[in-house]
């Protein structure tokens, strides 16, 4: 399977996936890292691991449709079978969604449908979870649809929230778990144990 990973930040999930593919733990190749902007940590990881990367920053295009088309054509040219959004903050465009229907998954750091949707990313998710007094949170891997965090849920992993938990400790706890969980779920997708359609 030929995989593209999309990232917008530090790229710890990308790093974890890339290492697992290189080690042969996931029988697949990460063909490219797509970054939504320059100078993000994920790009450094790609460079260190000799994985090709490309920045597709919507701000560099006069219309979002041009950005969507350029990105779609780039991925079609690479014969990509699966796209993993790993900390990717841009909304997927309609071209990409239709050409890669049932081939795009996202990891989200909460138990969807709770604490998802537009504007719910990064620390905002964990702050909202703590403020709501939740007893547990976790990670959701889901199919990507036209709406933020609304696609079919494929897998979830729970973490318990301690009485003295802060959003910072929760974020760290979830990130540590997520770095492993994304590998487990992508492996299941590659082995067709989780079916995308
Ligand atoms: C992850 O927690 C992911 O679920 C969320 O953003 C974070 C990205 O982390 N959407 P990283 O860039 O993979 O380190």
py3Dmol code that shows the C-alpha trace and the ligand (Angstrom):
import py3Dmol

protein = """\
ATOM      1  CA  UNK A   1       0.000   0.000   0.000  1.00  0.00           C
ATOM      2  CA  UNK A   2       1.256   3.466  -0.906  1.00  0.00           C
ATOM      3  CA  UNK A   3       0.513   5.958   1.856  1.00  0.00           C
ATOM      4  CA  UNK A   4       0.573   9.757   1.998  1.00  0.00           C
ATOM      5  CA  UNK A   5       0.606  11.375   5.449  1.00  0.00           C
ATOM      6  CA  UNK A   6      -0.640  14.952   5.888  1.00  0.00           C
ATOM      7  CA  UNK A   7       0.583  17.068   8.827  1.00  0.00           C
ATOM      8  CA  UNK A   8       0.466  20.643  10.093  1.00  0.00           C
ATOM      9  CA  UNK A   9       2.671  20.518  13.171  1.00  0.00           C
ATOM     10  CA  UNK A  10       5.213  18.629  15.233  1.00  0.00           C
ATOM     11  CA  UNK A  11       4.603  15.374  13.384  1.00  0.00           C
ATOM     12  CA  UNK A  12       4.960  12.859  16.202  1.00  0.00           C
ATOM     13  CA  UNK A  13       2.255  10.675  14.647  1.00  0.00           C
ATOM     14  CA  UNK A  14       3.914  10.907  11.238  1.00  0.00           C
ATOM     15  CA  UNK A  15       7.240   9.939  12.821  1.00  0.00           C
ATOM     16  CA  UNK A  16       5.704   6.955  14.548  1.00  0.00           C
ATOM     17  CA  UNK A  17       4.013   5.750  11.350  1.00  0.00           C
ATOM     18  CA  UNK A  18       7.106   6.330   9.239  1.00  0.00           C
ATOM     19  CA  UNK A  19       9.348   4.408  11.626  1.00  0.00           C
ATOM     20  CA  UNK A  20       6.901   1.493  11.665  1.00  0.00           C
ATOM     21  CA  UNK A  21       6.782   1.353   7.853  1.00  0.00           C
ATOM     22  CA  UNK A  22      10.567   1.560   7.561  1.00  0.00           C
ATOM     23  CA  UNK A  23      10.995  -1.177  10.178  1.00  0.00           C
ATOM     24  CA  UNK A  24       8.571  -3.390   8.241  1.00  0.00           C
ATOM     25  CA  UNK A  25       6.038  -3.498  11.092  1.00  0.00           C
ATOM     26  CA  UNK A  26       3.508  -2.043   8.688  1.00  0.00           C
ATOM     27  CA  UNK A  27       3.835  -3.619   5.219  1.00  0.00           C
ATOM     28  CA  UNK A  28       3.377  -0.325   3.398  1.00  0.00           C
ATOM     29  CA  UNK A  29       5.401   2.624   2.166  1.00  0.00           C
ATOM     30  CA  UNK A  30       4.986   6.250   3.151  1.00  0.00           C
ATOM     31  CA  UNK A  31       5.527   7.752  -0.262  1.00  0.00           C
ATOM     32  CA  UNK A  32       5.183  11.373   0.743  1.00  0.00           C
ATOM     33  CA  UNK A  33       4.548  13.771   3.594  1.00  0.00           C
ATOM     34  CA  UNK A  34       2.222  16.622   2.664  1.00  0.00           C
ATOM     35  CA  UNK A  35       2.710  19.670   4.894  1.00  0.00           C
ATOM     36  CA  UNK A  36       0.177  22.488   5.083  1.00  0.00           C
ATOM     37  CA  UNK A  37       2.937  25.046   5.689  1.00  0.00           C
ATOM     38  CA  UNK A  38       6.721  25.501   5.723  1.00  0.00           C
ATOM     39  CA  UNK A  39       8.950  25.025   8.771  1.00  0.00           C
ATOM     40  CA  UNK A  40       6.922  22.467  10.702  1.00  0.00           C
ATOM     41  CA  UNK A  41       8.457  19.670  12.743  1.00  0.00           C
ATOM     42  CA  UNK A  42       6.988  16.972  10.513  1.00  0.00           C
ATOM     43  CA  UNK A  43       9.102  18.233   7.574  1.00  0.00           C
ATOM     44  CA  UNK A  44      12.262  17.822   9.650  1.00  0.00           C
ATOM     45  CA  UNK A  45      11.293  14.238  10.474  1.00  0.00           C
ATOM     46  CA  UNK A  46      10.686  13.495   6.782  1.00  0.00           C
ATOM     47  CA  UNK A  47      14.105  14.886   5.900  1.00  0.00           C
ATOM     48  CA  UNK A  48      15.801  12.824   8.617  1.00  0.00           C
ATOM     49  CA  UNK A  49      14.074   9.651   7.397  1.00  0.00           C
ATOM     50  CA  UNK A  50      14.660  10.356   3.706  1.00  0.00           C
ATOM     51  CA  UNK A  51      10.950  10.507   2.952  1.00  0.00           C
ATOM     52  CA  UNK A  52       9.877  12.839   0.183  1.00  0.00           C
ATOM     53  CA  UNK A  53       7.807  15.816   1.312  1.00  0.00           C
ATOM     54  CA  UNK A  54       5.897  18.618  -0.314  1.00  0.00           C
ATOM     55  CA  UNK A  55       4.365  21.794   1.090  1.00  0.00           C
ATOM     56  CA  UNK A  56       0.868  22.623  -0.154  1.00  0.00           C
ATOM     57  CA  UNK A  57       0.005  25.858   1.609  1.00  0.00           C
ATOM     58  CA  UNK A  58      -3.444  27.114   0.577  1.00  0.00           C
ATOM     59  CA  UNK A  59      -2.196  30.671   1.119  1.00  0.00           C
ATOM     60  CA  UNK A  60       0.093  30.261  -1.889  1.00  0.00           C
ATOM     61  CA  UNK A  61      -2.893  29.832  -4.228  1.00  0.00           C
ATOM     62  CA  UNK A  62      -5.334  32.521  -5.311  1.00  0.00           C
ATOM     63  CA  UNK A  63      -8.311  30.163  -4.933  1.00  0.00           C
ATOM     64  CA  UNK A  64      -8.846  27.162  -2.674  1.00  0.00           C
ATOM     65  CA  UNK A  65     -10.009  25.197  -5.728  1.00  0.00           C
ATOM     66  CA  UNK A  66      -6.543  25.638  -7.303  1.00  0.00           C
ATOM     67  CA  UNK A  67      -4.891  24.359  -4.148  1.00  0.00           C
ATOM     68  CA  UNK A  68      -7.305  21.423  -4.013  1.00  0.00           C
ATOM     69  CA  UNK A  69      -6.618  20.526  -7.669  1.00  0.00           C
ATOM     70  CA  UNK A  70      -2.822  20.818  -7.363  1.00  0.00           C
ATOM     71  CA  UNK A  71      -2.808  18.602  -4.271  1.00  0.00           C
ATOM     72  CA  UNK A  72      -5.161  16.073  -5.864  1.00  0.00           C
ATOM     73  CA  UNK A  73      -3.050  15.841  -9.023  1.00  0.00           C
ATOM     74  CA  UNK A  74       0.130  15.469  -6.970  1.00  0.00           C
ATOM     75  CA  UNK A  75      -1.338  12.475  -5.107  1.00  0.00           C
ATOM     76  CA  UNK A  76      -2.861  10.913  -8.234  1.00  0.00           C
ATOM     77  CA  UNK A  77       0.585  11.112  -9.835  1.00  0.00           C
ATOM     78  CA  UNK A  78       2.046   9.161  -6.918  1.00  0.00           C
ATOM     79  CA  UNK A  79      -0.583   6.411  -7.112  1.00  0.00           C
ATOM     80  CA  UNK A  80      -1.544   6.834  -3.456  1.00  0.00           C
ATOM     81  CA  UNK A  81      -3.800   4.147  -1.917  1.00  0.00           C
ATOM     82  CA  UNK A  82      -4.324   5.687   1.525  1.00  0.00           C
ATOM     83  CA  UNK A  83      -4.112   9.198   2.983  1.00  0.00           C
ATOM     84  CA  UNK A  84      -3.589   9.555   6.739  1.00  0.00           C
ATOM     85  CA  UNK A  85      -4.306  12.965   8.257  1.00  0.00           C
ATOM     86  CA  UNK A  86      -2.059  13.097  11.316  1.00  0.00           C
ATOM     87  CA  UNK A  87      -2.436  16.461  12.992  1.00  0.00           C
ATOM     88  CA  UNK A  88      -3.568  18.127   9.763  1.00  0.00           C
ATOM     89  CA  UNK A  89      -5.522  21.341  10.249  1.00  0.00           C
ATOM     90  CA  UNK A  90      -6.842  22.184   6.778  1.00  0.00           C
ATOM     91  CA  UNK A  91     -10.220  21.112   5.480  1.00  0.00           C
ATOM     92  CA  UNK A  92      -9.929  18.572   2.671  1.00  0.00           C
ATOM     93  CA  UNK A  93     -11.213  20.006  -0.624  1.00  0.00           C
ATOM     94  CA  UNK A  94     -14.008  18.485  -2.730  1.00  0.00           C
ATOM     95  CA  UNK A  95     -11.679  17.328  -5.551  1.00  0.00           C
ATOM     96  CA  UNK A  96      -9.430  15.399  -3.207  1.00  0.00           C
ATOM     97  CA  UNK A  97     -12.422  13.970  -1.370  1.00  0.00           C
ATOM     98  CA  UNK A  98     -14.031  12.674  -4.554  1.00  0.00           C
ATOM     99  CA  UNK A  99     -10.857  11.285  -6.183  1.00  0.00           C
ATOM    100  CA  UNK A 100      -9.813   9.613  -2.938  1.00  0.00           C
ATOM    101  CA  UNK A 101     -13.248   8.565  -1.692  1.00  0.00           C
ATOM    102  CA  UNK A 102     -12.963   5.972   1.095  1.00  0.00           C
ATOM    103  CA  UNK A 103      -9.195   6.388   1.167  1.00  0.00           C
ATOM    104  CA  UNK A 104      -8.729   9.215   3.687  1.00  0.00           C
ATOM    105  CA  UNK A 105      -8.586   8.734   7.464  1.00  0.00           C
ATOM    106  CA  UNK A 106      -7.964  11.191  10.299  1.00  0.00           C
ATOM    107  CA  UNK A 107      -6.804  10.826  13.885  1.00  0.00           C
ATOM    108  CA  UNK A 108      -8.547  13.053  16.419  1.00  0.00           C
ATOM    109  CA  UNK A 109      -7.548  13.384  20.100  1.00  0.00           C
ATOM    110  CA  UNK A 110     -10.958  12.836  21.710  1.00  0.00           C
ATOM    111  CA  UNK A 111     -13.712  10.253  21.789  1.00  0.00           C
ATOM    112  CA  UNK A 112     -15.801  11.515  18.873  1.00  0.00           C
ATOM    113  CA  UNK A 113     -18.557  12.563  18.487  1.00  0.00           C
ATOM    114  CA  UNK A 114     -17.621  14.381  21.703  1.00  0.00           C
ATOM    115  CA  UNK A 115     -15.241  17.332  21.445  1.00  0.00           C
ATOM    116  CA  UNK A 116     -14.938  17.419  17.664  1.00  0.00           C
ATOM    117  CA  UNK A 117     -15.918  19.745  14.847  1.00  0.00           C
ATOM    118  CA  UNK A 118     -14.696  23.044  13.466  1.00  0.00           C
ATOM    119  CA  UNK A 119     -12.185  24.792  15.750  1.00  0.00           C
ATOM    120  CA  UNK A 120     -11.712  21.750  17.992  1.00  0.00           C
ATOM    121  CA  UNK A 121      -8.041  20.906  17.637  1.00  0.00           C
ATOM    122  CA  UNK A 122      -4.886  20.714  19.718  1.00  0.00           C
ATOM    123  CA  UNK A 123      -5.068  22.091  23.260  1.00  0.00           C
ATOM    124  CA  UNK A 124      -8.640  23.345  22.710  1.00  0.00           C
ATOM    125  CA  UNK A 125      -9.894  19.770  22.720  1.00  0.00           C
ATOM    126  CA  UNK A 126      -8.141  18.846  25.961  1.00  0.00           C
ATOM    127  CA  UNK A 127      -9.135  22.090  27.710  1.00  0.00           C
ATOM    128  CA  UNK A 128     -12.786  21.475  26.808  1.00  0.00           C
ATOM    129  CA  UNK A 129     -12.608  17.885  28.063  1.00  0.00           C
ATOM    130  CA  UNK A 130     -11.170  18.972  31.432  1.00  0.00           C
ATOM    131  CA  UNK A 131     -13.662  21.842  31.756  1.00  0.00           C
ATOM    132  CA  UNK A 132     -16.552  19.453  31.104  1.00  0.00           C
ATOM    133  CA  UNK A 133     -15.372  17.242  33.989  1.00  0.00           C
ATOM    134  CA  UNK A 134     -15.122  14.132  31.812  1.00  0.00           C
ATOM    135  CA  UNK A 135     -13.928  10.907  33.397  1.00  0.00           C
ATOM    136  CA  UNK A 136     -12.354   9.607  30.202  1.00  0.00           C
ATOM    137  CA  UNK A 137     -11.111  10.825  26.846  1.00  0.00           C
ATOM    138  CA  UNK A 138      -9.149   9.174  24.070  1.00  0.00           C
ATOM    139  CA  UNK A 139      -8.398   8.930  20.391  1.00  0.00           C
ATOM    140  CA  UNK A 140     -10.670   8.390  17.409  1.00  0.00           C
ATOM    141  CA  UNK A 141      -9.567   7.313  13.954  1.00  0.00           C
ATOM    142  CA  UNK A 142     -12.316   7.994  11.440  1.00  0.00           C
ATOM    143  CA  UNK A 143     -12.987   8.255   7.748  1.00  0.00           C
ATOM    144  CA  UNK A 144     -12.823  11.784   6.392  1.00  0.00           C
ATOM    145  CA  UNK A 145     -15.988  13.316   4.970  1.00  0.00           C
ATOM    146  CA  UNK A 146     -16.933  16.824   3.896  1.00  0.00           C
ATOM    147  CA  UNK A 147     -17.607  17.867   7.501  1.00  0.00           C
ATOM    148  CA  UNK A 148     -14.951  18.203  10.221  1.00  0.00           C
ATOM    149  CA  UNK A 149     -14.710  15.063  12.403  1.00  0.00           C
ATOM    150  CA  UNK A 150     -18.029  13.643  11.165  1.00  0.00           C
ATOM    151  CA  UNK A 151     -16.924  10.660   9.038  1.00  0.00           C
ATOM    152  CA  UNK A 152     -17.519   7.047  10.024  1.00  0.00           C
ATOM    153  CA  UNK A 153     -15.638   6.034  13.161  1.00  0.00           C
ATOM    154  CA  UNK A 154     -13.173   3.208  12.487  1.00  0.00           C
ATOM    155  CA  UNK A 155     -11.478   2.741  15.875  1.00  0.00           C
ATOM    156  CA  UNK A 156     -11.238   4.359  19.311  1.00  0.00           C
ATOM    157  CA  UNK A 157      -8.889   4.047  22.255  1.00  0.00           C
ATOM    158  CA  UNK A 158      -9.783   5.322  25.737  1.00  0.00           C
ATOM    159  CA  UNK A 159      -7.621   6.917  28.400  1.00  0.00           C
ATOM    160  CA  UNK A 160      -8.807   7.561  31.939  1.00  0.00           C
ATOM    161  CA  UNK A 161      -8.703  11.053  33.400  1.00  0.00           C
ATOM    162  CA  UNK A 162      -7.171  11.290  36.859  1.00  0.00           C
ATOM    163  CA  UNK A 163      -8.661  13.532  39.567  1.00  0.00           C
ATOM    164  CA  UNK A 164      -5.710  15.945  39.357  1.00  0.00           C
ATOM    165  CA  UNK A 165      -5.459  15.817  35.546  1.00  0.00           C
ATOM    166  CA  UNK A 166      -4.725  19.095  33.744  1.00  0.00           C
ATOM    167  CA  UNK A 167      -5.195  19.711  30.045  1.00  0.00           C
ATOM    168  CA  UNK A 168      -1.402  19.588  29.671  1.00  0.00           C
ATOM    169  CA  UNK A 169      -1.047  16.163  31.309  1.00  0.00           C
ATOM    170  CA  UNK A 170      -4.059  14.899  29.370  1.00  0.00           C
ATOM    171  CA  UNK A 171      -2.574  16.118  26.086  1.00  0.00           C
ATOM    172  CA  UNK A 172       0.668  14.314  26.841  1.00  0.00           C
ATOM    173  CA  UNK A 173      -1.118  11.143  27.920  1.00  0.00           C
ATOM    174  CA  UNK A 174      -3.217  11.093  24.750  1.00  0.00           C
ATOM    175  CA  UNK A 175      -0.301  11.917  22.453  1.00  0.00           C
ATOM    176  CA  UNK A 176       1.771   9.068  23.875  1.00  0.00           C
ATOM    177  CA  UNK A 177      -1.113   6.632  23.377  1.00  0.00           C
ATOM    178  CA  UNK A 178      -2.003   8.073  19.958  1.00  0.00           C
ATOM    179  CA  UNK A 179       1.531   7.589  18.597  1.00  0.00           C
ATOM    180  CA  UNK A 180       1.057   3.830  19.131  1.00  0.00           C
ATOM    181  CA  UNK A 181      -2.642   3.641  18.314  1.00  0.00           C
ATOM    182  CA  UNK A 182      -2.272   5.231  14.870  1.00  0.00           C
ATOM    183  CA  UNK A 183       0.264   2.535  13.997  1.00  0.00           C
ATOM    184  CA  UNK A 184      -2.092  -0.228  15.199  1.00  0.00           C
ATOM    185  CA  UNK A 185      -5.020   1.169  13.225  1.00  0.00           C
ATOM    186  CA  UNK A 186      -3.095   1.810  10.000  1.00  0.00           C
ATOM    187  CA  UNK A 187      -1.724  -1.739  10.218  1.00  0.00           C
ATOM    188  CA  UNK A 188      -5.301  -3.040  10.469  1.00  0.00           C
ATOM    189  CA  UNK A 189      -6.296  -0.937   7.465  1.00  0.00           C
ATOM    190  CA  UNK A 190      -3.325  -2.195   5.429  1.00  0.00           C
ATOM    191  CA  UNK A 191      -4.203  -5.788   6.376  1.00  0.00           C
ATOM    192  CA  UNK A 192      -7.869  -5.060   5.479  1.00  0.00           C
ATOM    193  CA  UNK A 193      -8.959  -6.002   9.000  1.00  0.00           C
ATOM    194  CA  UNK A 194     -10.531  -2.548   9.085  1.00  0.00           C
ATOM    195  CA  UNK A 195     -12.345  -1.925   5.817  1.00  0.00           C
ATOM    196  CA  UNK A 196     -12.789   1.605   4.520  1.00  0.00           C
ATOM    197  CA  UNK A 197     -15.698   0.650   2.222  1.00  0.00           C
TER     198      UNK A 197
END
"""
ligand_1 = """\
14
LIG
C -2.618 14.912 17.424
O -3.032 14.792 18.744
C -3.780 14.776 16.472
O -4.770 13.904 16.910
C -4.308 16.147 16.432
O -3.154 16.964 16.450
C -2.093 16.303 17.116
C -0.922 16.311 16.186
O 0.241 15.839 16.778
N -5.205 16.340 15.320
P 1.542 15.559 15.916
O 1.766 16.707 14.972
O 1.345 14.248 15.184
O 2.656 15.461 16.925
"""
view = py3Dmol.view(width=600, height=400)
view.addModel(protein, "pdb")
view.setStyle({"model": 0}, {"cartoon": {"style": "trace"}})
view.addModel(ligand_1, "xyz")
view.setStyle({"model": 1}, {"stick": {}})
view.zoomTo()
view.show()
